[in-house]
Amino acid sequence: VCRRPTIAPLSLLSSNINPQSSTGVQGQTCEGNCGKQLDFCSCHPTCKSLKNCCADYKQYCVELFPYSGTIFGGTDFIVLEASFNKSSQIICKFNNNTNTVGYVDENSRGHCISPLLYETGWVPLHISSDNGTTFSRVGAWLAVHTGKLDSKFKATLVNSTKWQYYGTPNVGGTLEMTWNTSLVRAERVNIELWGYRETGEPYSDYWQGEWEYLYSLAKNQPNNGSFSFLPKPAANGFSSWELGSVRISPSTYPDGTWNVQAAWTEDHALAWHLEEKFRQNSTAWALEKCVAWDQLENQLPNFLNEIIDCPCTLAQARADTGRFHTDYGCDIEKGSVCTYHPGSVHCVRAIQASPKYAAGQQCCYDSTGAQVLTADSIGGSTPDRAHDWGSPPYKRPPRIPGQSHWVYDVLSFYYCCLWSDNCHYYFKHRPSSDCRRYQSPSSAVVFGDPHFITFDGVSYSFNGKGEYTLVSSEMKQLTIQGRTEPVNETIKATQLSAVAMKEASSDVIEVRLVSGHNGLEVLQNQKTLSFTEQTWMDLYGVFVFSPTPTNVTVMFPSGAGVEVRLRGGTMTTTVLLPEEFTDSTLGLLGKMNGDATDDLVLSNGELVQNQSNPEELFSFGVSWAVSNKSALFTYDSEYLLDTYYHAPRHDHSFIPMFSAPERPDDPLGQQASEICTGEGSKFCRYDILVGRSPSMGNATKLSFQSHISLVDDLKPVISCGWLSPPNNGRKEGTTYLQGAKVQLFCDDGFTLKGSAERVCQENGLWSGEETTCVVPRIVAGSVIGALALIVIITTIVLASKKQKRCSTVSKIYTPNKN
């Protein structure tokens, strides 16, 4: 489980402590105190920037390199800046229940080996240097879903399709794999096959997932980065394992030794080691498995009703970042290599698993932006009994990341669709969800010096200096706060410099400008997160995605999403909220209810009467200054302590310029006129003429245009739902949104009855009448007439034969009168 680190009270973090007082003379040590503030020094992460760490902070509150690796384990990582003796016997305890053996290298640095885990996210780590007697050093390890792990950290299946189709018609020969030799610190290695399966009754307390060593493909091989072999059916019953991974580990360990340094391939379908029966007739073998899966699915609970509906369009799917994220197996940004979804160019997955059954939703789209449905194409969207990315609290099916999804959703696709042509079984249980129930989120934004567009479309500027509530939803327990700071010492305007947020008992996430305003920094419970190794992190009650230093997206279980982007040295923060937040939000981003007239409500409940009055708007903004008690921000510098923590959260002495001066002799006037055109130009002009920065004005223009595009992408669309072709006929058209046309045809020998073309109407219904294909009347009449004629002729013939028989009998039995 992703555990929530301790957050030190702000009053403790603000202490001014002489770092020299943290010596052993005072008896202050971080051993057993990581994350805490002591009397004379600090063991909290903020101590590094506040310069009040205890002397032994780095010895006991350790950092790791690398800090992340695959959930399969086997990653060798260094314990940074902590010193060990050559005689130290290192034991590394993960999650308080899984131990691995570490070692000390020639530079007296401690190393740990990550274990095989059944969960993703940050895992608590305790390190012993006395063979497990005491565990005095504390850190955290990030376990990563193998599908999200960079390929350089994995062994590669050369031509992976061949591996997973091996034994089917015309697929055979030698298989090859490669790896980076630095991943395994050994001259010679073993090549081992490990299998995964789930046992016990589904959804019972006895449902378990397990990895197990099966057998070695080779032993004592040179660690030269490649291995090839000619597969054969597994012996000793091992061919019953259909899912697994190949591990490369040092040959100095006995076969199948757990939790040693190793490189793993992706988990994959083990076609190449299945029984001889599979190779003799893979189609029949797969059909038998497919039918068995169909029978199992008939007995399992129906999860389809509790998963979220798909967005109707690709634009919606990519814009709804609080609830959907790119499926790494079909990404338009990476060339649309959609192996399992031919005809699609991009797929997304619902970020959150369904509440009861931990199921997932997948939505795929074609090049026109329309959703691809399984009723029309094998490449259509499919829901999942087990979410591919797993779900908290992980560890047990169906919540085990990756593997549960393979067992219940992917292997069955191989059985029914890839190794045989029986997809109708699969799609019966995994039908595409259309979008008739999908509701787009509402969006609001803060940008520039700072300007606001609320959820209901009210736009205004507020240039207060301080910390303010952007969004507060008591019902959903969501709080988003923003901090502003002056553009510089002379300009009477401010800009957003940080946002902090949490939902219910989640981790507190803060995103702030770094010094120099050339990047964004992300903090989890006041500790800086590094995205140098991973772009996605599973945290406690929240997910964070940061593909670049200027791009951060935060996603909460409620479906709320917060996008922070850096443009032209300024932060743009977009908040997306699903319809469940209707009538429950307050703050600077307004009351989300579709009514712009009641959007701006002061914290005391009063309504802003004149939304065009800058002084009244300023009073509205000031009312949403946060209190010391409710502040979510980190104060880890003298500047932040003095400016925000020890001072009023709204600086009453800072009076901004409420409107842009229009002076004919202003040297920036011409640039403002050239840059600031079209809708939203007043914001752009303000940032150039007051902020004295054309680049900021241009960034403001781009942020405004980006928001308008987002709102347009998220506009609701009408879907009439899937339209089936008639029996004994076909259709042309696989788009089912308002205005779409579907043409219907009948096979030869049949006549179309009803509408030949149907149009999706504004009311969500198809125009025209239901279409059927019938036998023409003239043909039917001819057939009936022919049948009647045959009956008559047959009757005459039979009667004639009967008459002849009767005549013959009469001759035989009539006495001869002579």
N, C-alpha and C positions, 0 to 999 in steps of 0.2 A: 504494500500500500504506500502511496506517496504521503509521507508524514509531514506535518506542518512544523517547521522549525520554530524555536522560541523567539518571540519578539520582545526585546527589552523595552520597558517603559520609556517614553520620551524624556521624562524628567531625569532618568539615569543616563541616557545617552547624551544629555546636554551638559553633563558635569565637565568642568574644566579641571583636568587632572594633570599634574606634572608627571610625564612618563618616567622620570627618574625615580619617582616614589614607588615604582612597581617592582622593587628588588625583593629578593628573598628575605631581606631583613624584616620586611613588613609581613612576611608569611603569606603573600598573595601569589597564588599559582592558578593556572588555567587547567591543571589536571582535575578532571571531573567537573569543570565549571564552564565549558565552552558554551557560548551564547549568553552568558550572564555578565552583569556589571558588578564588580566587587567594590569594596570600600575604597581602595586606593588605586585601582586600575581596572581595565575592562578586558573581558574575554569575548566581547560581542564583535561581529564583523565590522561594525562601524568604527572600531577602535583604530583601524589602520589609517583612515583618513583624518580622524580626530587626534591621532598621535597619542593615545592614552592606553595602549595595549600593555598588558602584563608582560614581563620580560620573557616568559616562556610560552607566549601565545602561539607562535608558529610551531613549537614542539608538540603541542597537544591538540590544537585546533587546526587540523592539517588540510592542505590542498593537494590535489592529485593531478598527475599528468600521464596519459590522457585521463580526462574525468568521465569518459563515457565509453560504452562498448555494447556489443550484442547481448541480448538476453540469453544466448546460448552459452555465454561465459568464455573463459580462456584468454581474456585480455590481460596482458602484463602491464601494470601501471606503477609509476613511481610516487612515493610519498615525498612531496616537495618540502625542502627546507627543514625537515626533521632529521636529526642525526641518530644513527644507530651504531652499535658496536659490532665488530666482526663476528662476535660470538652470539649476537642477538638471534633468538629463535622466534621468527615472526609468524604469528597466526592472525589472519584477517577474518573478522566475523561480520557477515552481511545480514542485515535485517534481524539481528539478535538470534539467528538460528542456523546459519549456514557458514561453516568455517572452511577456509582454504589456507594452504601453507604458502607463506611468502619466503623471501630471502633477502640478504644484504649483498649488494654488489661491491665491486672493487673500490668504489668511491664512497663507501659507507652510507649509501642511500638505500632506504627500505623499499621493497617491492611487494605488491600483492597481485594475486591472480583472481580475476572476477569469476564467480560461480555461475552455473546454469540456473536461471531464475524463471519463474512463471509469471512475471509481472514486468511492467515498464515503469519508468519514472525514477525519481531520486530514492535511493535505498540507503538507510543508515549504515555506516561503517565504523567498526571499532577495531583498533589494532593493538595487538599484544606483542611485546618484544621478549617475553619470558615464557614462551611456549604455552600461552593460554592461561597463565595464573592470574594476571591482571590485564585489563584492556583499557589503557589510559589515554590513548590517542583517538580522536573522534573526527570523522569526515563524512562524506556522502558520495555515493557512486550512482551514475546515471545509466540505467539499463534501457536499451533502445530496441524497438521492434526491428527485426532483421530487414524488413522491407524499407525502412526509413534510414538504414545505415548506408553510409557511403561505400561504393563498391570496392574501394582500395582496402577496406578493412575486412573483406570477405574473400573466400576462395571462389573462383569463377567456374561455372559449368560451361565449357566451350560448346556452343550450339545447344543451349538448354532444351530447345524443342526436341532434339533428337533424344536426349536423356529421358524425356517424359513421354515420348511416343515409342520408345524402344520396344520391339516385339510386335508392333502392329505391322500391317502389310508394308513391305518395302522399306522398313526402318531397321537397320542392324549395323553390324561392324563395330569398330573400336570407339570407345568414349574417352574424352580427354577433359582434364580439369587443370587449372593453373592457380597460383597464389603468390602473394608477396612473401618472399622468404624471411623477411624481418618480422613477420607475424609469429614465427615459431623459432625460438632461440635454441636451435639444435642442429647438429650436422646431419643427423639421420632421423627419419620420421616414420611413423606408422600411418597408414591410410585406413580409417575405420568408418564403418557405417553404423549410425545411430538411428533408431526408429522412434516414432511417437504414436501413441494411441490413447484413446479415452475409454475408460471402463466404468461399469456401474450403471444403474438406471438413470437416464437423463432427468435432470431437475430434482434429483434426490440428494440426500446427504452423502451418498456413497459414490457420487459421480466424481471421477478423478481423471486427471491427465498425467501421463508419465512418459519420460524419455528413457530409453534403455539402449545400452550398447548391444549390437547384434553380432557383428563379426568384422574381421579385418580383411580389406581387399589386398593389402600388401603390408609387409613389415620390414623395418630396417632399410627403408629406401633413402637415397640421397635427398637432402633438402634442397632441391634445385629449382623449385617453383613450378613443376609440372608433373603430371602423372596420367598415364593412359592405360586402358585395360580392355579386354574383351569380356563383356558381361556374360554370366550364365545364371540360370535359375538358382535361387538360393536353396541351400540344403537345410535339413533339420527344422523344417517348418517356418523358417524365417521369412519365407515369401508371403506369409500372411500379413506382414507389416507393409503397408502401402504408402506410408508417408515417413519421410526421414531427411537426414542431412549427412553429408560426408565430412568427417573431421580429420584434420592433419595435426598430429601431436608428436612430441619427442618420443623416440623409440626407447628411451631409457626408462619409460614407465611401462608397467604391465598393461596388457590389452584392456581397454575400457576403463582406465582410471579416471575417476571423476575430477573435474575442476582443476585441470592442469592447463598450462599455456597451450593454446591451440588456435587454428584457423578453421572456420566452418564455411560450408557452402550454404546457399539459400536452402530452406526446406523445400522439398519438391516431391512430386508423385514418383514412386519408385518402380516405374514400369520396367526398368532394366533388370530388376532382380525377381520379378514375379514368376510364378510357377510355369512349368512347361505348357500346361493347359492354355495359358494366356497366349503363348507364342503360336500354338497350333491353330487357335481360332480366337483372336482377341475380341472380335465383335460379339461372339456368343458369350464369352467370359464376361465382358463388360455389361451385356444386356442382363445377364443373371444378377450381377451386382446392382445394376440400376433398378431392377424390379424389387430386389430386397430392400434397397433404400426407399423406394416408393412405399413399400409396406410399412417400414419404420416411420416414415413421415406421417402416414395416416394415423399413427398411434400417438404422435407427439402433439403438444398444444399448438394452437394456431397463434403465431406471433404477428401476423400481417396487420391486424387491426390496431396495434399499438405503435407502429413505426410512423415516422413523419412522412407526409407526401412529398414527392419530388417537385422542385421548381419546374415551371412550364417551359422555360427557355434556357438556353445556355447563358444568356446575359444575366438572368435572375440567379442561376446557380453559382456563377462566379462572383456576383455582387453580394449574395447572402452569406457573408464570411463569418457571421456568428454561429451559423448552424451547419454549413457545408464547407468541405475542404477538398482540394484536388485529390483524386485517387491516383496514387503513384503508378498504377498499372496502365493509365490512359490519360496522358497529360498533353494538352495542346501546346504547352510551352516547351515540351521536349520532343516534338515531332509526331505526336499522336500515334505512338506505337501501341496499339490497343489489341493485344494478342487475343484476349478473351472476349473482345467486343468489336468484331469486324464491322465496318461501316460507321463506327463512332469516331469522333475526333477528340472527345474530352468526356471524362466521367468525374463525378464528385461523390463523396461519401458523407452521410450525415455524421457530424462530429460526435454527438452523444449517442450512446447505445440506448435502446428502449428501456423503460424503467423496470419492467418485471422480468422479461426474458433475455435482456441484454442483446437484443437483435440489432442488426444494422440495416441501413438503407443505402443503396447505390443508384445513381441517376446518370444516364449516358445520353449524349447529344450528337447529332450529325453535323455536317458542314453548314447546313442552313440554320443551325441553332435550335432545331426541333428535337424533342425528346424521342429516343429510339426505344420502342416497346418490344418485348419478347413475343407478343402476339403477331408482330410483323417481321421480326428479324432475330436470328440467333445472337446478334450483337447487342440486343436490348438491355435495358437496365434490369438488375435483379436485386431483390432484397436478400438479406443474409440472416440465417438463424443465429449465427454468432458474428458479432462485429469483428471485422478484420483487425482493428487496432486494439481489441480487447476493451475492458471497461473496469473501473474500480468496483470491488476491491481486488480484482484479478485473481490469480493463483489457482482457481478451479474453473472447470467448464461451466458455462460456455464463455467465460470471461478471460480465458488465457489468450494473450495477444498472438494473433497469427495462426496458431495451431488449431484452436477450436474452430475457427473459420475454415481452415483446410479440411478438417474432418467432416463437417456438416454441410459445407457449401461448395467446396472446390473439388474434392475427390469425386463427389456425386456428379459434378459437371463433366469430369473425365469419363465416368462410367456411361453417362447417358448421351453426351453430346460429342465428345472428342474421340473416345475409343469405340463408340458405336453411334448409330444415327437414330437415337430415340429421345430426342430433346423434349418431346411432348410430355414425358414423365417428369423431367426436371422443371419445365415451365409450369406444370400443374401446381407445383409447390413453391415455385419462385417466380410468380408472375410479376411483371413490371407494375409498379404503382404509378398511375397517371397523376395528373396535377389538379384534379377538380377540387380537392380540399386544401390545396396549398394557399397560404396567405403570406404575401411579401412582408418583410419587416419594414418599420418606419426608420428613417435616418435623420440625424441631426449632426451639425458640424461646428467646430471652432477653428478659426484660421486667422492668419495675419496678425493685425495689431489690436487686440483680437476682435474678430467679428464672429457673429453667431447666426446660425440658421436653425431654428427649432424644428422639432419633429413635425409640427403642423405648418411649417413654411414661413414663420415670422422671422425677418432678418433685422438685426440691429448690431450696434457696436457697444462695447463696454470696456473701458480702459482703466479699470481699477487696478491697484497694485496690492497683491495679497494672495490668499488661498480661498477658493470658493467652491461651492457645491455645483457641479455641472448637472448631475442626475442623482436623484434620490427616489427609491421605490421601497416604501416600507413593506408593501405586500410581498415583493420578491427579494427583499433584503439586499438590494443592490445599491451601492454607493460609488459614485465616480466624482473625483475632485480634481480641480485644476489650479495650478499655481501660475501667477503672472509676475513678470519682472520688467522694469523699464528697458526700453530699447537701448538706451545709453544714458549717460548722466545728464545730458542737456535736453533731450527730446521728451516732451510731455505726452508720451504714449507708451503702452506696455505690450508685451507679447507673451504667449503661453510658453512656459519653460518646463513644466512637468505635469503629468496626470497620474493620479493614484486611484486604485479601485479594488473593490472586493465584493463578493456575493456570499451572503450567509457566513459560514465559518471557513470560507476559502482562504488560501494564502492572499496576502496583500501584494498586489503587483503595482509597481511604479515604473513609469517610462519618463525619462527626462533627457534634456539636452546635455551633451557632454561639453566640456570646456572648449571653446572655439566654435561651437554650434555646427560641427561637421559630422555629427553622428548622434545616435540615440543610445542611451544606457537603460538596461532593464534590471530592476531590483525585485527580488522575492523576499518579502519579510525583512527588508532593509539590507539584504545581502545582494551584491551584484552578481548577475548571471552572465556567463560567457556563452556566446553562440558561435564560437570559433569551430567547434566540432560538430554540433548538431543545430539544425534550424527549428526543430520542434521539441517542446518539452511538456511532459505530462506532470503537472504539479498538483497540489492538494486543492481540489475543487475548481480547477481552472487549467486551461491549456494556453501555451504561448508559442507563437510562430514568428520567427524573425529570419527571413532568408537573406537580408542584407542589413548593414548597420543603420540604414535610413528607413526601415520598414518593419513595424511590429504590429501583430494582431493578437488580441487577447480574447479568449472564448470561454464563456461561463456555461454551466449546466442548464440555465434557463433559456439558452439560445441567444443571450445578449452578446454582442460582439463590439469590440473597441479597436479601431484601426488608428494607428499613429504613424504619420508619414512626415519626413523631413524634406521641406522644399525651400530652397533659397535661404537656408539658415533659420527657418521658422518651422514650428510644429503645426501640423494640421491633425486634428483629432476628430474622427467620425465615430458616432455611436449608432449601432443598429439594434433595435429592439423588436421582438416579435409581438404579435397582436395581444398576447397575454398580459402585456404591460399597459394596455389601454386604461386610461383613467387612474393610473397609479404612480405617475412620475411628477416630480417637482424639481425646481432648480433652474439654472441659467439656460438649459436646453428645453425648458417649457413643459407644459402639461400635454401629454400625448393622448389626444382624443379626437383628432380630426377637425377640431374647432379652433381656428386661429384667434378668435376674439378673446378667449380666456387663457391664452398661452402663458402670459407673463404674470405670475403670481408671486408676490413677495413672501418671504419666509413666515410672515405673520398672518398670511392668508388673504391679504388685500390684493386687489387686482389693479394692474397698471392701467390707468384710464386713457392715457394718450401715448401710444406706442411710437409716435414720431417725436416726442419731446425728449431730448438727450439728457436733461437733468433728471427727469422722472425715471428714465431708463437706468441712469447711473445709481439712483437710490434703490431701484430694484436689484441691481447687481450687488451693491454693498450689503443688502439684507441677507445675501447668501454666503457671506464670509463664514468659514468653518470655525468651530471652537477648538480650543486646545484638546479637549477630551475626544472629539470626533475626528481629529486630523489623522490622515493615513500616511502622510509623507515621512520621508527620512531626513533627519537633520544631522548631517555628518561632516559639516564644515563650520568654521567660525562665521562665515558669511550667512549661511542658512540659519544658524542659531540666532545670530543678532538681528537678522532681517525679518525672520518669520516666527521663530519659536519664542524668543524673549520679547517680541514686539506684538502689537495688535495684528490679528490676521488680516485685517484690511487697514492699509496705511491711509489715515484720514488726511495726512499732510500732503499727499500726492494728488494734485488736481490736474487731470489730463486736459488736453485740447479736445473739445467736443466735435469740432467740424474742421474740415480742411480749408485752410486759407486760400483764397483765389486772388493772387497778386499778379498783375500783368508782367512785372519785372522778375518773377521767380524763375531762376535758371532751370528749374526742373519742370516748369509748366509745360513746355513743348513735349518732353518725354512722357509726361503723364497723359497728355492728349493722344500721343501715338500708341502708348501701351494700353491705356485703359479705355477700351471700347466695348460697346454692347452692354448686356445685362450685368449688373454687379459692378459697374465701373466706379461707383462711388466709393466702394471699399478699396479698390486699387488706387484711386486718386488719393485717398486719405493716407495710405501707407507710403506713397511717394512724396506727397507734399508735407505731411506731418512727420512721418518716419524718416524722411529724407533719404529714401533708398529705392531707386528704380528696380533693383533686383528683388526687393521685398514686395514691391507692387506687382511685379510680374508673377512672383510665387503666389501672391494672393489671387491674382486673376486665374492662374492655373488651378488653384484649390477650389475656387468658386465654380469654374467650369467642370471640374472633376465631380463636384457634388451634384451639379445639375444633371450630369450624365448618369451618376449613380441613381438619382431619383427616377430618371427616365428608365433605366434598366430594371428598376424594381416595381415599375407600374404594374398593377394587377392586369392579368389577361384572362379572357374567358376560354375555358376548355369544354368541349362537348363530350369528351371521352372517346375511347376507342370505338371505331365503327367496324363491324365484322363484314367480311365479304359474304354474299349469299351462298347457300349450298348450291353446288353445281355451277359456280360462277367465280368471279374474281373482282378485285378492286384496284384502282390506281389512285394513289394518294395516301400518305401515312402521317399527315399533319392534321391535328384535330383541334386547333385553336380557332377563335373567331375569325370568320372570313375564309377559312380553308375549305377547299372543294374536294370531294371524293367522288370519283366516277365508278360506276358499278356495271359489270358485264356478266353475261351468261355464257356458259360453254355451248359448243355446237349442239344443236338438237333441242335447246331449251329457249324459252321465251321469257324476257324480263317482265316482271309484274311489279308495279310500284315505281319508285323514282330511280332514274338512271344517273342522276347527279344529286348529291346532297351537300348542303352548305351549313357550316357551323354558324349558328345565329347568336345574336347578342344575349339572348335569354339562356344560353347554354344548351340549347336543344338543336338537333339536326333538322334541317328543313325537309319537306317532302314526306313521302310515305315509306314504310318499311319495304325493302326490296327482296323479292324472291324470284327464283328461276323455275318456271313450270314447263310442262310439256304442252306444245301448241294444241288448240282444240281440234283443228282439222286432222292433225296427226292422230290425236287421241280417238277421233271419230272413225278414222280409217282403220285404226287398230281394232277398235271395238267391232266395226262392221266385219272385218276380216275374221275376227274370232267367232262372231255369230255365224258367218258362212261356214266356217270350219265345223262348228257344232252341228249345223243343219245337215251338212254333207255326211258327217260322221254318223248322225242319227239315221239318215236314209240308208247308208251302207250297212249299218248294224241291223236295221229293220229288214233289209233285203236278205242279209245272211240268215237272219232268224227265220224268215219266211221259207227260205230254201231248206233249212234244217227241218222245219216242221213238215214240209212236203215230203222229204225223204223218209222221215219217221212214219208218216202216214202210209206210204207205199209199203214199208216193211211190215207194219202191223195190221194192215187191212186184209181180211180173209179173201182167198181167191174164189170168186163166185162160181167158177167152173169146177 
